[in-house]
Amino acid sequence: MQPMPPAAFYILFALADGEKHGYAIMQDTLKLSEGRFRMGPATLYTNIQRLLEAEWIKEVEGDGDTPSDSRRRYYRLRKPGKTALEQELERMRRVLARAEALSLA
């Protein structure tokens, strides 16, 4: 299994705890990566489009509490996306276990 591209991984990871709009996904990516992975709008929306086409995420209606919220697009993780995220996390666990066995971690 090939590693998942970082942008796709962090988008799925950010959506694991609920639906979000693009800016919130970018902010969560910074938090989840401890500031080590910074994603700009072009990378974000190119990857969102790919994940939508793969049916790993879907666009949903936001809460629309404020006028600016009604223009935002919100995204939610779908079952195939959750499965892909879980598989990537398991791949990472196996890599870490191998590194620990070699006293590298």
RACORQUI-V406463 format. One line per field, one symbol per residue. ss: DSSP state (H for helix, E for strand, L for the rest). phi: phi as a letter, one per 40 degrees, with the letter a starting at -180 (. if undefined). burial: # if it has 9 or more other ideal C-beta (glycine too) atoms within 8 Angstrom, else .. A space follows every 10 residues. Layout:
BEGIN
ss->???
phi->???
burial->???
END
This chain:
BEGIN
ss->LLLLLHHHHH HHHHHLLLLE EHHHHHHHHH HHLLLLLLLL HHHHHHHHHH HHHLLLEEEE LLLLLLHHHH HLLEEEELHH HHHHHHHHHH HHHHHHHHHH HLLLL
phi->.cccddccdc ccccccbhca cdccccccdc cccfgcbbbc dccdcccdcc ccccgcbacb cccgcbdccc cccbbbcbdc cccccccccc dccccccccc ccfcb
burial->...#..#### #####....# ##.###.### .##.....#. ..######.# ##..###... .#......#. .#.#####.# ##.##.##.. #....#..## .....
END
